[in-house]
């Protein structure tokens, strides 16, 4: 690693970064790891903006035979210490395809974009084999070059290009494919999923399945789309996801790398940077978000912002939370309180089946970088993980998403009226607004279980998301002699603190609404839940009992 100039924010061209002497975190040993790996084809699913394109650019400049040598780009990097690997520098024909911008809203436009990308790569290599094409191949070549070919011809395009190059040069070819799943996400979003899946399966199989012209293949994307959908019969493929310990240090910044970066740029409070941008776990390594770290360092005023969230769309993930089952949003509310959930993780994602079960949704959120997985144990042969929100930056996404859902369901004005009545300690109005909102949002199914108070518990956590700038929101934490349900700790100790306890009207035990309320308020006092608030210097504290029976709600407060 070397300190050279400004951070390369937005730059993914390895050559440009080195030549402009930008700050570069040395990932060049990835070259050795890939070359020495026994698999012919490697797939690296990683969250967006974690260095996939830059790493593929580095591989391209290392392996590709060019008119002028690119060996100087690797001088002083770690890979230069391995002469047996450096012998391969600039020695191979190389095909490079990037699908990162294929996000069209119709299959016709998507196919046109595919044709354009393939034509450009074909044109780049035409000088190698043009004079050696057979008569029928000349027609195929011209049709693809001028984007006149039928769809099936483009499905064969990678195989044909590799065949022509190999025949002309007697060399095997390295193939790099960047962001292979971007068109598939677009197909899922805009309704041409089957068409794009079939096309991608055929074009990638032609390049990577039993292809004797292939030297090595590397594919990147965000998700591992189901092997049955895309990589059918591709037995020479190795997948190294964020759960794999192999290659775990090559995408994103490790702790040691981040500490060096923050030291080089003289960051005064590295802990706050870590709280905002670390928390990811790839394999056995703690990983930091490189896009956010570099974006933060690139600003003269060094203000913390959700750089990663602002860098591209989060539509699919947001829709799964907003439009998915209530249980997903309830779990998100608990995650925002620093809690965790446990779930299986499915590495093979089938986007069209993503909403079939919650495990699919948690898997997509994890592999897309919105949750941090920690392995717990095996259950029936399947790994179970503890999932939590990785850092403050991602917490902002969840808070904004829940607020979006609430505004859609309730309306901004009614939600703000509810919160204002609470902060003004107008408990009667708070009860009325809460009853109205619950009537609109909560279904009979939600309330028909044995523990409706748990539903309200999660529901209230969601309503309080908007108070994050004024209050620290905590749930199910120990204080005094027990565990309170929800606590609002004001950032300004001069403001009122709130403790909530939820109870149901238990008809089986012949308890009335009044009896349940008395139990709730007495529990807040007897268990001394206010002790945690008092330790923070908060003087005025309200204990609030919330009693529920179906969609009926009663609220009462007591000053502690």
C-alpha positions as CSV (number, residue, x, y, z in Angstrom):
1,X,0.0,0.0,0.0
2,X,1.3,3.5,-0.8
3,X,0.1,7.0,-0.2
4,X,-0.3,8.7,-3.5
5,X,-2.5,11.7,-4.0
6,X,-6.3,11.9,-3.7
7,X,-8.6,8.9,-3.1
8,X,-9.8,7.4,-6.4
9,X,-13.5,8.0,-5.8
10,X,-15.5,6.8,-8.8
11,X,-12.4,5.5,-10.6
12,X,-12.4,1.8,-11.5
13,X,-9.7,1.8,-14.2
14,X,-6.6,0.3,-12.7
15,X,-4.2,1.9,-15.2
16,X,-5.6,5.4,-14.6
17,X,-5.3,5.1,-10.9
18,X,-1.7,4.0,-11.1
19,X,-0.7,6.5,-13.8
20,X,-2.3,9.4,-12.0
21,X,-0.7,8.3,-8.7
22,X,-4.0,8.1,-6.8
23,X,-4.1,6.4,-3.5
24,X,-4.2,2.6,-4.1
25,X,-4.8,-0.2,-1.6
26,X,-2.7,-3.1,-3.0
27,X,-5.0,-6.0,-4.0
28,X,-2.6,-7.4,-6.5
29,X,-2.1,-10.8,-4.8
30,X,-5.6,-11.5,-6.1
31,X,-3.8,-12.3,-9.4
32,X,-1.8,-15.0,-7.8
33,X,-4.7,-16.5,-5.9
34,X,-6.8,-16.7,-9.1
35,X,-4.0,-18.1,-11.2
36,X,-3.2,-20.8,-8.7
37,X,-6.8,-21.7,-8.0
38,X,-7.6,-25.1,-9.6
39,X,-11.0,-24.0,-10.9
40,X,-11.3,-22.8,-14.5
41,X,-14.1,-20.3,-13.7
42,X,-14.5,-18.3,-10.5
43,X,-17.6,-16.3,-9.5
44,X,-17.2,-13.5,-6.9
45,X,-20.6,-12.2,-5.6
46,X,-20.0,-9.1,-3.6
47,X,-22.1,-6.0,-2.7
48,X,-22.0,-3.1,-5.1
49,X,-19.2,-0.6,-4.8
50,X,-16.8,-3.1,-3.1
51,X,-14.1,-3.0,-5.7
52,X,-15.3,-5.7,-8.1
53,X,-14.8,-3.6,-11.3
54,X,-11.4,-2.3,-10.2
55,X,-10.2,-5.8,-9.5
56,X,-11.3,-7.0,-12.9
57,X,-9.6,-4.0,-14.5
58,X,-6.4,-5.0,-12.6
59,X,-6.7,-8.6,-13.9
60,X,-7.2,-7.2,-17.4
61,X,-4.1,-5.1,-17.4
62,X,-2.0,-7.9,-15.9
63,X,-2.9,-10.8,-18.3
64,X,-3.9,-9.1,-21.5
65,X,-1.4,-9.1,-24.4
66,X,-1.2,-5.5,-25.5
67,X,0.7,-3.5,-28.2
68,X,2.8,-1.9,-25.4
69,X,3.6,-3.6,-22.2
70,X,1.7,-2.8,-19.0
71,X,4.2,-4.4,-16.7
72,X,5.2,-1.0,-15.3
73,X,1.8,-0.7,-13.7
74,X,2.7,-3.5,-11.2
75,X,6.1,-2.3,-10.2
76,X,6.3,-2.1,-6.4
77,X,3.1,-4.0,-5.9
78,X,3.0,-7.2,-3.9
79,X,2.6,-9.3,-7.0
80,X,5.9,-8.1,-8.4
81,X,7.7,-10.2,-5.7
82,X,6.5,-13.4,-7.5
83,X,8.5,-13.8,-10.7
84,X,6.7,-17.1,-11.5
85,X,3.4,-15.2,-11.7
86,X,4.9,-12.1,-13.4
87,X,5.9,-14.4,-16.3
88,X,2.3,-14.4,-17.2
89,X,2.0,-10.6,-17.4
90,X,0.8,-9.5,-20.9
91,X,0.8,-13.1,-22.3
92,X,-2.9,-13.9,-23.1
93,X,-5.7,-12.8,-25.4
94,X,-8.4,-11.5,-23.1
95,X,-12.1,-10.8,-23.5
96,X,-13.7,-8.3,-21.2
97,X,-17.4,-7.7,-20.9
98,X,-19.2,-5.4,-18.4
99,X,-22.9,-5.5,-18.0
100,X,-23.1,-2.9,-15.3
101,X,-25.1,-0.4,-17.4
102,X,-27.6,-2.9,-18.8
103,X,-30.6,-1.7,-16.9
104,X,-33.2,-1.3,-19.7
105,X,-37.0,-1.4,-19.1
106,X,-37.8,-3.7,-22.0
107,X,-36.3,-6.9,-23.4
108,X,-35.9,-5.3,-26.8
109,X,-33.8,-2.5,-25.4
110,X,-31.8,-4.9,-23.2
111,X,-31.0,-7.1,-26.2
112,X,-29.9,-4.1,-28.2
113,X,-27.6,-3.1,-25.4
114,X,-26.2,-6.7,-25.3
115,X,-25.6,-6.5,-29.1
116,X,-23.7,-3.2,-28.7
117,X,-21.4,-4.5,-25.9
118,X,-20.6,-7.7,-27.9
119,X,-20.0,-5.7,-31.1
120,X,-17.5,-3.5,-29.3
121,X,-15.5,-6.4,-27.9
122,X,-15.7,-8.2,-31.3
123,X,-14.3,-5.1,-33.0
124,X,-11.4,-4.9,-30.4
125,X,-10.2,-8.4,-31.5
126,X,-11.1,-8.4,-35.2
127,X,-7.5,-7.7,-36.3
128,X,-6.4,-11.0,-34.8
129,X,-8.5,-13.3,-36.9
130,X,-10.3,-11.4,-39.7
131,X,-8.1,-12.8,-42.5
132,X,-8.6,-16.3,-41.3
133,X,-12.4,-16.4,-41.3
134,X,-14.2,-18.9,-43.5
135,X,-16.9,-17.8,-45.8
136,X,-19.9,-18.5,-43.5
137,X,-18.0,-17.1,-40.6
138,X,-17.5,-13.7,-42.4
139,X,-21.3,-13.4,-42.6
140,X,-21.6,-14.2,-38.8
141,X,-18.8,-11.8,-38.0
142,X,-20.4,-8.9,-40.0
143,X,-23.9,-9.6,-38.6
144,X,-22.6,-9.3,-35.1
145,X,-20.3,-6.4,-35.8
146,X,-23.0,-4.3,-37.3
147,X,-25.7,-5.6,-34.9
148,X,-27.8,-7.3,-37.6
149,X,-27.7,-10.8,-36.2
150,X,-30.5,-12.8,-34.8
151,X,-30.7,-13.4,-31.0
152,X,-29.4,-17.0,-31.2
153,X,-26.2,-15.7,-32.9
154,X,-25.4,-13.4,-30.0
155,X,-26.0,-16.3,-27.6
156,X,-23.1,-18.0,-29.4
157,X,-21.0,-14.9,-29.7
158,X,-18.6,-15.5,-26.8
159,X,-17.9,-19.1,-28.0
160,X,-17.4,-17.9,-31.6
161,X,-15.1,-15.1,-30.6
162,X,-13.0,-17.5,-28.4
163,X,-12.9,-20.0,-31.2
164,X,-11.7,-17.5,-33.8
165,X,-9.1,-16.0,-31.5
166,X,-7.7,-19.4,-30.5
167,X,-7.6,-20.6,-34.1
168,X,-5.6,-17.5,-35.2
169,X,-3.2,-17.3,-32.2
170,X,-3.1,-20.9,-30.9
171,X,-3.6,-19.5,-27.4
172,X,-6.2,-20.0,-24.8
173,X,-8.2,-17.0,-23.7
174,X,-8.9,-15.3,-20.4
175,X,-12.6,-14.2,-20.1
176,X,-13.7,-11.5,-17.6
177,X,-17.4,-10.7,-17.1
178,X,-18.3,-7.8,-14.7
179,X,-21.7,-7.4,-13.0
180,X,-23.3,-10.3,-14.8
181,X,-26.5,-10.1,-12.8
182,X,-27.3,-6.4,-13.4
183,X,-29.5,-7.3,-16.5
184,X,-31.2,-10.1,-14.5
185,X,-32.2,-7.6,-11.8
186,X,-33.6,-5.3,-14.5
187,X,-35.4,-8.2,-16.1
188,X,-37.0,-9.1,-12.7
189,X,-38.0,-5.5,-12.2
190,X,-39.4,-4.8,-15.6
191,X,-41.0,-8.1,-16.5
192,X,-38.6,-9.8,-18.9
193,X,-36.9,-12.2,-16.4
194,X,-37.4,-15.4,-18.5
195,X,-35.9,-13.8,-21.6
196,X,-32.8,-12.4,-19.9
197,X,-32.2,-15.6,-17.9
198,X,-32.3,-17.7,-21.1
199,X,-29.9,-15.3,-22.9
200,X,-27.4,-15.2,-20.1
201,X,-27.5,-18.9,-19.6
202,X,-26.7,-19.5,-23.2
203,X,-24.0,-16.9,-23.7
204,X,-22.1,-17.8,-20.5
205,X,-22.4,-21.5,-21.1
206,X,-20.9,-21.0,-24.5
207,X,-17.9,-19.3,-23.0
208,X,-17.4,-21.4,-19.8
209,X,-18.9,-24.9,-20.2
210,X,-16.5,-27.5,-21.5
211,X,-14.7,-24.9,-23.6
212,X,-11.2,-26.0,-24.6
213,X,-10.3,-22.5,-25.6
214,X,-10.7,-21.1,-22.1
215,X,-7.6,-20.4,-20.0
216,X,-9.4,-18.8,-17.0
217,X,-12.7,-17.1,-16.4
218,X,-13.7,-14.6,-13.7
219,X,-17.2,-13.4,-13.2
220,X,-18.5,-10.8,-10.7
221,X,-21.9,-9.8,-9.6
222,X,-23.9,-8.9,-6.5
223,X,-25.7,-12.2,-6.1
224,X,-25.2,-15.8,-7.1
225,X,-28.2,-16.4,-9.3
226,X,-29.3,-20.0,-9.0
227,X,-27.0,-22.5,-10.7
228,X,-30.1,-24.1,-12.2
229,X,-31.1,-20.8,-13.9
230,X,-27.7,-19.6,-15.2
231,X,-24.8,-21.9,-14.7
232,X,-26.5,-25.2,-15.7
233,X,-23.9,-27.9,-16.1
234,X,-21.0,-25.6,-15.4
235,X,-19.0,-28.2,-13.3
236,X,-15.7,-26.2,-13.5
237,X,-17.2,-23.2,-11.6
238,X,-16.2,-22.2,-8.1
239,X,-18.3,-19.7,-6.2
240,X,-16.7,-17.6,-3.5
241,X,-19.4,-15.5,-1.8
242,X,-19.1,-13.3,1.3
243,X,-19.4,-16.5,3.3
244,X,-16.3,-18.0,1.9
245,X,-12.9,-17.7,3.6
246,X,-11.0,-17.9,0.3
247,X,-10.4,-14.6,-1.3
248,X,-12.1,-12.8,1.6
249,X,-9.6,-10.0,1.9
250,X,-9.6,-8.9,-1.8
251,X,-12.9,-7.0,-2.0
252,X,-13.4,-4.1,0.4
253,X,-10.8,-2.8,3.0
254,X,-9.6,-5.0,5.8
255,X,-9.2,-3.6,9.3
256,X,-5.4,-3.3,8.9
257,X,-5.8,-1.6,5.5
258,X,-8.4,0.9,6.9
259,X,-6.3,1.8,9.9
260,X,-3.4,2.6,7.6
261,X,-5.6,4.6,5.3
262,X,-7.0,6.7,8.2
263,X,-3.5,7.2,9.5
264,X,-2.2,8.3,6.2
265,X,-5.0,10.8,5.8
266,X,-4.6,12.0,9.4
267,X,-8.2,11.2,10.5
268,X,-8.5,12.4,14.1
269,X,-11.3,10.0,15.3
270,X,-11.0,6.7,13.5
271,X,-13.6,5.1,15.8
272,X,-16.4,7.2,14.5
273,X,-15.4,6.2,10.9
274,X,-15.6,2.6,11.9
275,X,-19.0,3.0,13.5
276,X,-20.3,4.5,10.2
277,X,-18.6,2.3,7.6
278,X,-17.4,-1.0,9.0
279,X,-19.3,-4.0,10.3
280,X,-19.2,-6.2,7.2
281,X,-17.9,-9.7,7.6
282,X,-16.6,-11.5,4.5
283,X,-15.4,-15.0,5.3
284,X,-13.2,-14.6,8.4
285,X,-12.4,-10.9,7.8
286,X,-14.0,-7.7,9.1
287,X,-14.4,-5.5,6.0
288,X,-15.0,-1.8,5.6
289,X,-17.0,-0.3,2.8
290,X,-14.4,1.1,0.4
291,X,-16.7,3.5,-1.5
292,X,-17.8,5.2,1.7
293,X,-14.3,5.4,3.3
294,X,-12.8,6.9,0.1
295,X,-15.8,9.3,-0.3
296,X,-15.4,10.4,3.3
297,X,-11.7,11.1,2.9
298,X,-12.3,12.9,-0.4
299,X,-14.3,15.7,1.3
300,X,-12.4,18.6,2.7
301,X,-14.9,19.0,5.5
302,X,-15.0,15.3,6.4
303,X,-18.7,15.1,7.2
304,X,-20.2,11.6,7.8
305,X,-22.8,10.8,5.1
306,X,-24.5,7.6,3.7
307,X,-22.2,7.7,0.6
308,X,-22.8,4.1,-0.3
309,X,-26.6,4.4,-0.1
310,X,-26.5,7.4,-2.3
311,X,-24.3,5.8,-5.0
312,X,-26.9,3.8,-6.8
313,X,-30.5,2.4,-6.6
314,X,-31.8,0.3,-3.7
315,X,-35.2,-0.2,-5.3
316,X,-35.4,-4.0,-5.1
317,X,-34.3,-4.1,-1.4
318,X,-36.6,-1.3,-0.5
319,X,-39.6,-2.9,-2.3
320,X,-39.1,-6.1,-0.4
321,X,-39.3,-4.3,2.9
322,X,-42.1,-1.9,2.0
323,X,-44.3,-4.4,0.1
324,X,-43.4,-7.6,1.9
325,X,-45.1,-9.2,4.8
326,X,-45.5,-7.3,8.1
327,X,-43.2,-9.8,9.8
328,X,-40.3,-8.4,7.7
329,X,-40.9,-4.9,8.9
330,X,-41.3,-6.1,12.5
331,X,-37.9,-7.8,12.3
332,X,-36.3,-4.7,10.8
333,X,-37.6,-2.6,13.7
334,X,-35.9,-4.9,16.1
335,X,-32.7,-4.9,14.0
336,X,-32.7,-1.1,14.3
337,X,-32.6,-1.4,18.0
338,X,-29.3,-3.2,17.9
339,X,-30.9,-6.7,18.1
340,X,-30.4,-9.6,15.7
341,X,-32.4,-12.2,14.0
342,X,-31.4,-15.8,13.1
343,X,-31.9,-17.3,9.7
344,X,-30.7,-19.8,7.2
345,X,-28.9,-18.2,4.2
346,X,-29.5,-19.5,0.7
347,X,-26.5,-18.7,-1.6
348,X,-28.5,-19.7,-4.7
349,X,-30.9,-16.8,-5.4
350,X,-33.9,-17.2,-7.7
351,X,-35.2,-13.6,-8.0
352,X,-38.6,-14.6,-9.2
353,X,-39.0,-16.7,-6.0
354,X,-37.5,-14.1,-3.7
355,X,-40.7,-13.5,-1.8
356,X,-41.6,-17.1,-1.4
357,X,-40.2,-17.2,2.1
358,X,-38.5,-14.8,4.5
359,X,-35.2,-16.7,4.4
360,X,-34.9,-15.7,0.7
361,X,-35.4,-12.0,1.6
362,X,-32.8,-12.2,4.5
363,X,-30.4,-13.9,2.1
364,X,-30.8,-11.2,-0.5
365,X,-30.3,-8.5,2.1
366,X,-27.2,-10.2,3.5
367,X,-25.5,-10.8,0.1
368,X,-26.3,-7.3,-1.0
369,X,-24.5,-5.8,2.0
370,X,-27.5,-4.7,4.1
371,X,-27.0,-7.3,6.9
372,X,-23.9,-8.7,8.6
373,X,-23.8,-12.5,9.0
374,X,-22.2,-14.3,11.9
375,X,-22.2,-18.1,11.7
376,X,-23.9,-19.8,14.7
377,X,-24.3,-23.5,14.0
378,X,-25.5,-26.2,11.6
379,X,-29.1,-27.3,11.7
380,X,-30.2,-30.3,9.6
381,X,-27.1,-29.8,7.5
382,X,-27.8,-26.1,6.8
383,X,-25.8,-23.2,8.3
384,X,-27.7,-20.9,10.6
385,X,-26.5,-17.3,10.9
386,X,-27.0,-14.4,13.3
387,X,-27.9,-11.3,11.2
388,X,-27.6,-7.7,12.3
389,X,-27.2,-4.3,10.7
390,X,-23.5,-3.6,10.0
391,X,-23.2,0.1,10.7
392,X,-24.8,3.5,11.0
393,X,-24.8,4.1,7.2
394,X,-27.0,1.1,6.6
395,X,-29.2,1.9,9.6
396,X,-30.2,5.1,7.8
397,X,-31.4,3.1,4.9
398,X,-33.7,1.0,7.1
399,X,-35.0,4.0,9.0
400,X,-35.8,5.9,5.8
401,X,-37.5,2.8,4.3
402,X,-39.7,2.2,7.4
403,X,-40.6,5.9,7.3
404,X,-41.5,5.6,3.7
405,X,-43.8,2.7,4.5
406,X,-45.4,4.5,7.4
407,X,-46.0,7.6,5.3
408,X,-47.7,5.5,2.6
409,X,-49.9,3.8,5.2
410,X,-50.6,6.6,7.6
411,X,-49.6,9.9,6.1
412,X,-46.9,12.2,7.2
413,X,-49.3,14.6,8.9
414,X,-51.0,12.0,11.1
415,X,-47.6,10.4,12.0
416,X,-46.2,13.8,13.0
417,X,-49.3,14.6,15.1
418,X,-48.9,11.3,17.0
419,X,-45.2,12.0,17.8
420,X,-45.9,15.7,18.6
421,X,-48.6,14.7,21.1
422,X,-46.2,12.3,22.8
423,X,-43.4,14.8,23.1
424,X,-45.9,17.4,24.4
425,X,-47.0,14.7,27.0
426,X,-50.6,15.0,25.7
427,X,-51.3,11.3,26.4
428,X,-55.0,11.5,25.6
429,X,-54.3,12.8,22.1
430,X,-51.5,10.3,21.8
431,X,-54.0,7.5,22.6
432,X,-56.4,8.7,20.0
433,X,-53.9,9.0,17.2
434,X,-52.4,5.7,18.1
435,X,-55.8,4.0,17.9
436,X,-56.6,5.6,14.6
437,X,-53.3,4.5,13.1
438,X,-53.5,1.0,14.4
439,X,-57.1,0.7,13.0
440,X,-55.7,1.6,9.5
441,X,-52.5,-0.5,9.5
442,X,-52.9,-3.6,11.7
443,X,-55.0,-6.4,10.4
444,X,-57.1,-8.8,12.4
445,X,-54.7,-11.5,11.5
446,X,-51.9,-9.6,13.2
447,X,-53.9,-9.3,16.4
448,X,-55.4,-12.8,16.6
449,X,-52.4,-14.5,18.1
450,X,-51.7,-15.2,21.8
451,X,-49.3,-12.3,22.1
452,X,-50.8,-9.2,20.4
453,X,-48.7,-7.0,22.7
454,X,-45.6,-8.1,20.8
455,X,-47.2,-6.9,17.5
456,X,-47.8,-3.5,19.1
457,X,-44.3,-3.5,20.5
458,X,-42.8,-3.9,17.0
459,X,-45.4,-1.5,15.6
460,X,-44.4,1.2,18.0
461,X,-40.7,0.8,17.3
462,X,-41.6,1.5,13.7
463,X,-43.5,4.6,14.6
464,X,-40.6,5.9,16.7
465,X,-38.1,5.6,13.8
466,X,-38.7,9.3,13.0
467,X,-37.5,10.3,16.5
468,X,-33.9,9.1,15.8
469,X,-32.5,12.6,15.6
470,X,-33.9,13.4,19.1
471,X,-33.9,10.1,20.9
472,X,-32.0,6.9,21.3
473,X,-34.6,4.2,20.8
474,X,-34.0,1.0,22.8
475,X,-36.0,-2.2,23.2
476,X,-36.0,-5.2,25.5
477,X,-32.9,-4.1,27.4
478,X,-32.2,-4.7,31.1
479,X,-32.6,-1.8,33.5
480,X,-33.2,-1.9,37.2
481,X,-34.6,-5.3,38.1
482,X,-36.0,-6.3,34.7
483,X,-36.3,-5.8,31.0
484,X,-38.5,-2.9,29.7
485,X,-40.3,-3.1,26.4
486,X,-39.3,0.2,24.8
487,X,-37.4,3.2,26.1
488,X,-36.8,6.6,24.5
489,X,-33.6,8.2,25.8
490,X,-33.3,11.9,24.8
491,X,-30.1,13.1,23.4
492,X,-30.7,16.3,25.4
493,X,-31.0,15.3,29.1
494,X,-33.3,18.4,29.6
495,X,-36.0,16.7,27.6
496,X,-38.4,14.0,28.9
497,X,-37.5,10.4,28.7
498,X,-40.2,7.7,28.1
499,X,-40.6,4.1,29.1
500,X,-43.3,1.9,27.5
501,X,-44.8,-1.3,28.8
502,X,-47.3,-3.3,26.8
503,X,-50.0,-5.6,28.2
504,X,-53.0,-7.3,26.7
505,X,-56.4,-7.7,28.2
506,X,-56.3,-11.3,29.3
507,X,-59.8,-12.6,29.4
508,X,-58.7,-16.2,30.3
509,X,-57.4,-14.8,33.6
510,X,-60.5,-12.5,33.9
511,X,-58.3,-9.4,33.8
512,X,-60.0,-6.1,32.8
513,X,-58.4,-3.3,30.9
514,X,-58.0,-1.4,34.2
515,X,-56.3,-4.3,35.9
516,X,-53.9,-4.8,33.0
517,X,-53.0,-1.1,33.0
518,X,-52.4,-1.2,36.7
519,X,-50.0,-4.1,36.2
520,X,-48.2,-2.4,33.4
521,X,-47.6,0.9,35.3
522,X,-46.7,-1.0,38.6
523,X,-44.2,-3.1,36.7
524,X,-42.4,0.0,35.4
525,X,-42.2,1.4,38.9
526,X,-41.4,-1.8,40.8
527,X,-38.7,-3.0,38.4
528,X,-37.1,0.4,38.5
529,X,-36.8,0.7,34.7
530,X,-36.1,4.4,35.1
531,X,-32.6,3.7,36.5
532,X,-31.0,3.6,33.0
533,X,-32.5,7.0,32.1
534,X,-31.4,8.5,35.4
535,X,-27.8,7.4,34.9
536,X,-27.8,9.5,31.7
537,X,-28.8,12.6,33.6
538,X,-32.5,12.7,32.4
539,X,-34.6,14.2,35.2
540,X,-38.2,14.0,33.9
541,X,-39.3,10.5,33.0
542,X,-42.7,9.3,32.1
543,X,-43.7,5.6,32.4
544,X,-46.4,4.8,29.8
545,X,-48.6,1.7,30.0
546,X,-50.2,0.6,26.7
547,X,-53.0,-2.0,27.0
548,X,-54.4,-3.7,23.9
549,X,-57.4,-5.8,23.1
550,X,-57.6,-6.6,19.4
551,X,-57.4,-3.1,17.8
552,X,-58.6,-1.4,20.9
553,X,-55.8,0.6,22.7
554,X,-55.7,2.3,26.1
555,X,-52.8,4.5,27.1
556,X,-52.0,5.9,30.6
557,X,-48.9,7.6,32.0
558,X,-47.2,8.0,35.4
559,X,-44.4,10.4,36.2
560,X,-41.4,8.5,37.7
